[in-house]
Amino acid sequence: MAKPLTKSQIVAAIADTVSLTKNQAAQTLDALTDLAYKNAKNSFTLPGLGKLVLVHRKARTGRNPATGAAIKIPAKRVVKFRVAKAAKDAILGKK
């Protein structure tokens, strides 16, 4: 299995594709990341890639796998990434 791209490899690829310097590409990537963090509460969409959404999970009862004892899992908020259909089709191919 191939290793995932590092941030510097992503920056270099963006810089080559869009004809920017590596510094400008890194600033653009950082600005996009900051924008996603600030707007994730209202959902943040990257067109063609997916959407960051804030989800509220209800409190529930779980089990300790070692002992089988019931434990209470509290309610919490989590961030999820929902992959866009276009990304799924591009990666997996159409059915």
N, CA, C and O of each residue as an XYZ file, in Angstrom:
380
protein
N       0.840     -1.176      0.000
C       0.000      0.000      0.000
C       0.888      1.244      0.000
O       1.890      1.300      0.714
N       0.519      2.225     -0.795
C       1.284      3.466     -0.889
C       1.066      4.330      0.342
O       0.013      4.285      0.979
N       2.084      5.117      0.660
C       1.972      6.014      1.810
C       1.132      7.227      1.431
O       1.138      7.642      0.272
N       0.404      7.805      2.396
C      -0.365      9.017      2.104
C       0.562     10.199      1.850
O       1.698     10.224      2.325
N       0.069     11.173      1.100
C       0.864     12.360      0.803
C       1.089     13.190      2.066
O       0.201     13.305      2.910
N       2.266     13.757      2.184
C       2.555     14.670      3.285
C       2.075     16.071      2.893
O       1.734     16.325      1.737
N       2.056     16.960      3.866
C       1.627     18.327      3.587
C       2.547     18.978      2.561
O       2.070     19.678      1.668
N       3.854     18.761      2.671
C       4.781     19.377      1.721
C       4.586     18.819      0.313
O       4.761     19.550     -0.662
N       4.227     17.542      0.186
C       3.958     16.971     -1.129
C       2.671     17.544     -1.720
O       2.601     17.797     -2.923
N       1.661     17.749     -0.887
C       0.415     18.353     -1.349
C       0.663     19.784     -1.798
O       0.179     20.206     -2.848
N       1.422     20.531     -0.997
C       1.748     21.920     -1.338
C       2.511     21.977     -2.652
O       2.224     22.831     -3.491
N       3.473     21.091     -2.847
C       4.251     21.074     -4.089
C       3.359     20.755     -5.290
O       3.511     21.364     -6.349
N       2.436     19.812     -5.136
C       1.535     19.455     -6.228
C       0.607     20.613     -6.584
O       0.372     20.889     -7.761
N       0.078     21.292     -5.559
C      -0.785     22.453     -5.810
C       0.004     23.563     -6.489
O      -0.488     24.187     -7.429
N       1.216     23.811     -6.025
C       2.062     24.865     -6.594
C       2.345     24.590     -8.067
O       2.310     25.510     -8.884
N       2.623     23.347     -8.413
C       2.905     23.003     -9.808
C       1.652     23.118    -10.676
O       1.719     23.600    -11.806
N       0.526     22.680    -10.155
C      -0.714     22.668    -10.925
C      -1.234     24.078    -11.207
O      -1.693     24.365    -12.312
N      -1.161     24.950    -10.210
C      -1.767     26.277    -10.320
C      -0.735     27.364    -10.613
O      -1.088     28.541    -10.675
N       0.511     26.998    -10.792
C       1.598     27.942    -11.078
C       1.758     28.992     -9.979
O       1.819     30.191    -10.249
N       1.824     28.516     -8.738
C       2.103     29.368     -7.587
C       3.444     28.959     -7.002
O       3.993     27.908     -7.333
N       3.960     29.813     -6.124
C       5.141     29.397     -5.383
C       4.685     28.429     -4.292
O       3.506     28.383     -3.941
N       5.623     27.669     -3.768
C       5.267     26.731     -2.701
C       4.762     27.481     -1.471
O       3.866     27.001     -0.776
N       5.329     28.644     -1.200
C       4.904     29.448     -0.054
C       3.453     29.908     -0.227
O       2.665     29.851      0.717
N       3.101     30.364     -1.438
C       1.731     30.803     -1.697
C       0.756     29.628     -1.604
O      -0.348     29.776     -1.080
N       1.159     28.474     -2.106
C       0.305     27.287     -2.043
C       0.103     26.856     -0.591
O      -0.999     26.454     -0.216
N       1.158     26.937      0.237
C       1.048     26.577      1.654
C       0.117     27.539      2.375
O      -0.688     27.113      3.203
N       0.215     28.844      2.069
C      -0.672     29.833      2.684
C      -2.118     29.591      2.274
O      -3.025     29.747      3.092
N      -2.344     29.215      1.024
C      -3.689     28.922      0.540
C      -4.268     27.713      1.257
O      -5.424     27.729      1.681
N      -3.467     26.670      1.392
C      -3.918     25.461      2.086
C      -4.219     25.754      3.552
O      -5.210     25.260      4.091
N      -3.379     26.548      4.198
C      -3.614     26.926      5.597
C      -4.879     27.779      5.742
O      -5.639     27.610      6.695
N      -5.099     28.686      4.800
C      -6.295     29.533      4.840
C      -7.555     28.691      4.662
O      -8.559     28.928      5.334
N      -7.510     27.711      3.763
C      -8.648     26.823      3.558
C      -8.930     25.992      4.806
O     -10.086     25.789      5.175
N      -7.875     25.515      5.449
C      -8.021     24.739      6.681
C      -8.636     25.587      7.791
O      -9.547     25.136      8.485
N      -8.143     26.806      7.960
C      -8.693     27.707      8.986
C     -10.161     28.023      8.718
O     -10.971     28.064      9.644
N     -10.499     28.246      7.453
C     -11.876     28.530      7.082
C     -12.782     27.342      7.406
O     -13.901     27.524      7.886
N     -12.301     26.139      7.146
C     -13.082     24.927      7.448
C     -13.289     24.786      8.951
O     -14.390     24.450      9.389
N     -12.256     25.036      9.747
C     -12.376     24.936     11.205
C     -13.396     25.930     11.753
O     -14.197     25.588     12.623
N     -13.366     27.170     11.239
C     -14.253     28.214     11.747
C     -15.712     27.964     11.376
O     -16.614     28.326     12.132
N     -15.949     27.350     10.219
C     -17.314     27.194      9.725
C     -17.865     25.790      9.860
O     -18.953     25.519      9.351
N     -17.165     24.890     10.522
C     -17.629     23.508     10.651
C     -18.920     23.414     11.462
O     -19.702     22.483     11.269
N     -19.153     24.365     12.364
C     -20.376     24.334     13.171
C     -21.617     24.482     12.299
O     -22.667     23.928     12.621
N     -21.508     25.216     11.207
C     -22.634     25.437     10.299
C     -22.567     24.529      9.083
O     -23.383     24.666      8.172
N     -21.642     23.632      9.047
C     -21.291     22.731      7.952
C     -20.467     23.479      6.905
O     -20.817     24.583      6.489
N     -19.396     22.870      6.501
C     -18.454     23.444      5.546
C     -18.324     22.492      4.374
O     -17.951     21.333      4.557
N     -18.623     22.956      3.181
C     -18.608     22.106      1.998
C     -17.419     22.431      1.114
O     -17.166     23.593      0.798
N     -16.689     21.392      0.716
C     -15.678     21.500     -0.319
C     -16.301     20.889     -1.573
O     -16.405     19.665     -1.664
N     -16.717     21.703     -2.537
C     -17.424     21.183     -3.704
C     -16.626     20.084     -4.409
O     -15.439     20.241     -4.696
N     -17.297     18.984     -4.675
C     -16.666     17.861     -5.354
C     -15.911     16.925     -4.440
O     -15.496     15.849     -4.872
N     -15.718     17.305     -3.182
C     -14.971     16.474     -2.246
C     -15.841     15.981     -1.101
O     -15.913     14.778     -0.850
N     -16.504     16.899     -0.406
C     -17.366     16.484      0.693
C     -17.728     17.638      1.599
O     -17.522     18.807      1.274
N     -18.282     17.269      2.763
C     -18.806     18.267      3.689
C     -18.425     17.909      5.124
O     -18.555     16.757      5.537
N     -17.953     18.905      5.882
C     -17.733     18.769      7.322
C     -19.024     19.157      8.023
O     -19.569     20.235      7.782
N     -19.515     18.273      8.896
C     -20.749     18.574      9.622
C     -20.569     18.273     11.103
O     -19.821     17.371     11.481
N     -21.262     19.038     11.932
C     -21.265     18.829     13.373
C     -22.488     17.994     13.705
O     -23.605     18.374     13.353
N     -22.298     16.854     14.382
C     -23.376     15.929     14.685
C     -23.497     15.779     16.196
O     -22.492     15.661     16.897
N     -24.730     15.784     16.695
C     -24.991     15.576     18.114
C     -25.333     14.103     18.325
O     -26.297     13.603     17.744
N     -24.567     13.416     19.137
C     -24.848     12.017     19.459
C     -25.601     11.958     20.780
O     -25.251     12.661     21.728
N     -26.624     11.130     20.848
C     -27.409     10.975     22.061
C     -26.653     10.119     23.073
O     -25.751      9.363     22.712
N     -27.029     10.247     24.333
C     -26.480      9.371     25.374
C     -26.999      7.963     25.119
O     -28.123      7.787     24.649
N     -26.189      6.972     25.425
C     -26.604      5.589     25.185
C     -25.935      4.665     26.178
O     -25.026      5.064     26.906
N     -26.395      3.429     26.199
C     -25.803      2.415     27.058
C     -24.905      1.531     26.208
O     -25.311      1.056     25.147
N     -23.688      1.314     26.676
C     -22.744      0.457     25.967
C     -22.312     -0.690     26.854
O     -22.792     -0.828     27.980
N     -21.419     -1.502     26.360
C     -20.915     -2.647     27.112
C     -19.404     -2.603     27.160
O     -18.747     -2.283     26.169
N     -18.854     -2.930     28.327
C     -17.416     -3.089     28.459
C     -17.078     -4.437     27.823
O     -17.557     -5.469     28.292
N     -16.256     -4.450     26.759
C     -16.004     -5.715     26.081
C     -15.246     -6.730     26.943
O     -15.358     -7.935     26.717
N     -14.492     -6.264     27.909
C     -13.718     -7.186     28.744
C     -14.590     -7.879     29.782
O     -14.455     -9.079     30.022
N     -15.495     -7.102     30.402
C     -16.294     -7.673     31.492
C     -17.751     -7.900     31.122
O     -18.445     -8.673     31.783
N     -18.221     -7.233     30.073
C     -19.622     -7.345     29.700
C     -20.529     -6.449     30.527
O     -21.746     -6.472     30.345
N     -19.966     -5.664     31.428
C     -20.761     -4.781     32.279
C     -21.327     -3.621     31.451
O     -20.661     -3.109     30.551
N     -22.557     -3.215     31.763
C     -23.184     -2.090     31.080
C     -22.560     -0.786     31.581
O     -22.354     -0.606     32.782
N     -22.265      0.111     30.655
C     -21.733      1.432     31.008
C     -22.557      2.491     30.291
O     -23.107      2.240     29.219
N     -22.641      3.671     30.888
C     -23.381      4.761     30.273
C     -22.406      5.626     29.476
O     -21.397      6.089     30.007
N     -22.717      5.835     28.207
C     -21.905      6.687     27.340
C     -22.645      8.015     27.219
O     -23.783      8.037     26.751
N     -22.024      9.126     27.632
C     -22.728     10.414     27.638
C     -22.940     10.967     26.229
O     -22.273     10.557     25.279
N     -23.877     11.900     26.113
C     -24.111     12.596     24.850
C     -22.893     13.452     24.536
O     -22.225     13.954     25.439
N     -22.610     13.615     23.245
C     -21.481     14.455     22.854
C     -21.663     14.957     21.431
O     -22.492     14.452     20.674
N     -20.874     15.955     21.092
C     -20.859     16.489     19.733
C     -19.613     15.974     19.041
O     -18.530     15.956     19.626
N     -19.768     15.554     17.790
C     -18.631     15.057     17.016
C     -18.645     15.706     15.637
O     -19.694     16.128     15.151
N     -17.485     15.782     15.019
C     -17.355     16.303     13.663
C     -17.222     15.113     12.721
O     -16.415     14.212     12.946
N     -18.030     15.127     11.660
C     -17.968     14.065     10.660
C     -17.693     14.673      9.294
O     -18.006     15.834      9.033
N     -17.100     13.859      8.431
C     -16.879     14.269      7.050
C     -17.706     13.365      6.156
O     -17.512     12.150      6.142
N     -18.628     13.956      5.410
C     -19.460     13.199      4.483
C     -18.897     13.376      3.082
O     -18.834     14.489      2.559
N     -18.493     12.270      2.486
C     -17.872     12.296      1.170
C     -18.933     12.546      0.105
O     -20.011     11.954      0.143
N     -18.622     13.431     -0.849
C     -19.546     13.770     -1.922
C     -19.680     12.611     -2.902
O     -18.764     11.803     -3.054
N     -20.818     12.540     -3.557
C     -21.067     11.476     -4.535
C     -20.058     11.547     -5.677
O     -19.609     10.511     -6.168
N     -19.699     12.747     -6.102
C     -18.731     12.905     -7.185
C     -17.373     12.307     -6.806
O     -16.704     11.698     -7.640
N     -16.970     12.486     -5.541
C     -15.701     11.917     -5.069
C     -15.779     10.406     -5.019
O     -14.833      9.721     -5.408
N     -16.906      9.873     -4.540
C     -17.074      8.413     -4.492
C     -16.993      7.818     -5.894
O     -16.320      6.810     -6.112
N     -17.686      8.450     -6.840
C     -17.687      7.936     -8.209
C     -16.294      8.020     -8.846
O     -15.894      7.126     -9.591
N     -15.555      9.107     -8.548
C     -14.220      9.269     -9.113
C     -13.236      8.252     -8.546
O     -12.356      7.771     -9.259
N     -13.387      7.925     -7.259
C     -12.448      7.013     -6.606
C     -12.826      5.551     -6.845
O     -11.975      4.734     -7.196
N     -14.112      5.227     -6.652
C     -14.562      3.842     -6.737
C     -15.037      3.445     -8.137
O     -15.099      2.258     -8.458
N     -15.364      4.410     -8.946
C     -15.944      4.141    -10.254
C     -17.455      4.030    -10.119
O     -17.973      3.706     -9.051
N     -18.150      4.301    -11.211
C     -19.613      4.235    -11.157
C     -20.069      2.786    -11.166
O     -19.407      1.906    -11.717
N     -21.225      2.559    -10.536
C     -21.762      1.195    -10.470
C     -22.395      0.808    -11.785
O     -22.902     -0.305    -11.923
